[in-house]
């Protein structure tokens, strides 16, 4: 009887420790966050298309933004969407990787050691794919609240978000919270 009670107690302690570990990995928010501040890459384009009275030629801004689209646009959008909260999986799935399909271009971004590495081209290890036009991306950059703009863009069908990896992998990297915020 005494051995059975000890075995049960050990079993319960192991279960409690496992549950605490799962909670720490999937649900606990980090108190210490690195914050990255970057200037909106559309700022100079907006200023260049503003007349003396302060009126902005929005169509000219959008056209120039689409023509000059580059890595800074991608990084600004991703950081505004919360990829800074993503982390390397502690259960062996690797670093977070987001792929963006913009018109006829594929961009991919990997978060490695709290740094965003973005480049033109796909990545076979992508976790999430965001599909939108460059014009929609430029409009997001021009909006006062990129998260809300993207949420509305997804709801309107102008932007598609596809989870490529499974829920366990996405959860272990911190995607599910970000995804839910965007999906509404």
C-alpha positions in Angstrom: 0.0 0.0 0.0 2.8 2.4 0.9 4.7 1.8 -2.4 1.5 2.4 -4.3 1.0 5.8 -2.5 4.6 6.8 -3.2 4.2 5.9 -6.9 1.0 7.9 -7.2 2.7 10.9 -5.5 5.7 10.7 -7.9 3.3 10.4 -10.9 1.3 13.5 -9.7 4.5 15.5 -9.3 5.7 14.6 -12.8 2.3 15.6 -14.3 2.3 18.9 -12.4 5.9 19.7 -13.7 4.9 18.8 -17.2 1.8 21.0 -17.1 3.9 23.9 -15.7 6.4 23.4 -18.5 3.7 23.4 -21.2 2.2 26.6 -19.6 5.6 28.3 -19.5 6.3 27.5 -23.2 2.9 28.2 -24.7 1.0 30.7 -22.6 3.3 32.8 -20.4 4.2 36.1 -22.0 7.8 37.3 -21.6 8.1 40.3 -19.3 11.4 41.4 -20.9 10.9 42.4 -24.5 13.3 43.8 -27.0 11.7 46.8 -28.7 12.8 47.8 -32.2 11.9 51.3 -33.5 12.2 51.9 -37.2 11.0 54.8 -39.3 8.1 54.1 -41.7 9.8 53.7 -45.1 7.0 55.7 -46.7 7.7 58.8 -44.8 10.1 60.4 -47.4 7.7 59.5 -50.2 4.8 61.1 -48.5 6.9 64.2 -47.8 8.0 64.4 -51.4 4.4 64.2 -52.6 3.0 66.9 -50.3 2.3 70.4 -51.6 2.9 73.7 -49.7 -0.6 73.6 -48.1 0.1 70.1 -46.7 -2.1 68.3 -49.1 -0.8 64.8 -50.1 -1.2 63.3 -53.5 -2.2 59.9 -52.3 -2.3 58.2 -55.7 1.2 59.4 -56.5 2.4 58.2 -53.1 0.9 54.7 -53.6 2.4 54.4 -57.2 5.9 55.5 -56.0 5.7 53.2 -53.0 4.8 50.2 -55.3 7.6 51.1 -57.7 10.2 51.5 -54.9 9.0 48.5 -52.8 11.9 46.9 -50.9 13.1 45.0 -47.9 12.4 47.9 -45.5 8.7 47.8 -46.3 8.6 44.1 -45.5 10.4 44.5 -42.2 8.3 47.4 -41.1 5.0 45.6 -41.8 6.2 42.4 -40.1 7.4 44.2 -37.0 4.1 46.1 -36.8 2.3 42.8 -37.0 4.2 41.5 -34.0 6.9 39.2 -35.3 9.1 40.6 -32.6 7.2 38.4 -30.2 8.0 35.2 -32.0 10.7 32.9 -30.7 12.7 29.9 -31.6 10.8 26.7 -30.8 12.0 25.1 -27.6 10.8 21.7 -28.7 12.9 21.3 -31.9 11.0 23.1 -34.7 13.6 25.8 -35.3 13.3 29.5 -35.9 10.1 31.3 -37.0 9.9 31.9 -40.8 7.2 34.0 -42.5 6.8 34.1 -46.3 5.2 37.0 -48.1 3.8 36.6 -51.6 3.5 40.1 -53.1 2.3 40.3 -56.7 5.0 38.2 -58.5 7.6 38.3 -55.8 8.2 36.0 -52.9 9.9 37.3 -49.8 10.8 35.4 -46.6 11.8 36.5 -43.2 13.4 34.4 -40.4 13.6 35.5 -36.8 16.9 34.3 -35.5 18.5 35.4 -32.2 15.9 38.2 -31.9 16.9 39.6 -35.3 14.8 39.7 -38.4 16.5 38.4 -41.6 14.5 39.2 -44.7 15.3 38.4 -48.3 13.8 38.0 -51.7 13.0 34.4 -52.4 11.0 31.6 -50.7 12.0 29.4 -47.7 11.2 25.7 -47.5 10.8 26.0 -43.7 8.1 28.7 -43.8 5.5 28.5 -41.0 3.1 31.1 -42.3 2.4 32.6 -45.7 0.9 36.1 -46.2 -0.4 36.8 -49.7 -1.3 40.4 -50.8 -0.6 42.9 -53.5 2.2 45.4 -53.2 -0.4 48.2 -53.4 -2.2 46.7 -50.4 1.1 46.5 -48.5 1.8 50.2 -49.3 -1.7 51.1 -48.1 -1.0 49.2 -44.9 2.2 51.3 -44.4 0.2 54.5 -45.0 -2.5 53.5 -42.5 -2.4 54.9 -39.0 -2.9 51.4 -37.5 -1.2 48.6 -39.5 -2.6 45.8 -37.4 -6.2 47.1 -37.8 -5.6 47.7 -41.5 -4.3 44.1 -41.9 -7.2 42.7 -39.9 -9.7 44.5 -42.2 -7.7 43.5 -45.3 -7.9 39.8 -44.3 -11.7 40.2 -43.6 -12.2 41.9 -46.9 -10.3 39.2 -48.8 -7.5 41.5 -50.0 -5.0 39.6 -47.9 -4.8 35.9 -47.2 -3.0 34.3 -44.3 -2.2 30.7 -44.5 -0.8 28.6 -41.7 1.7 26.1 -43.2 3.1 24.5 -40.1 0.9 22.6 -37.6 -0.6 24.1 -34.5 1.9 22.7 -32.1 4.9 24.1 -34.1 3.1 27.5 -34.5 2.3 27.6 -30.8 5.8 26.7 -29.8 7.1 29.7 -31.8 4.4 32.2 -30.6 2.5 32.5 -33.9 -1.0 31.5 -32.7 -1.5 34.7 -30.6 -0.3 36.9 -33.6 -2.6 34.9 -36.0 -5.6 35.3 -33.7 -5.1 39.1 -33.5 -5.0 39.3 -37.2 -8.0 37.0 -37.9 -10.1 38.8 -35.3 
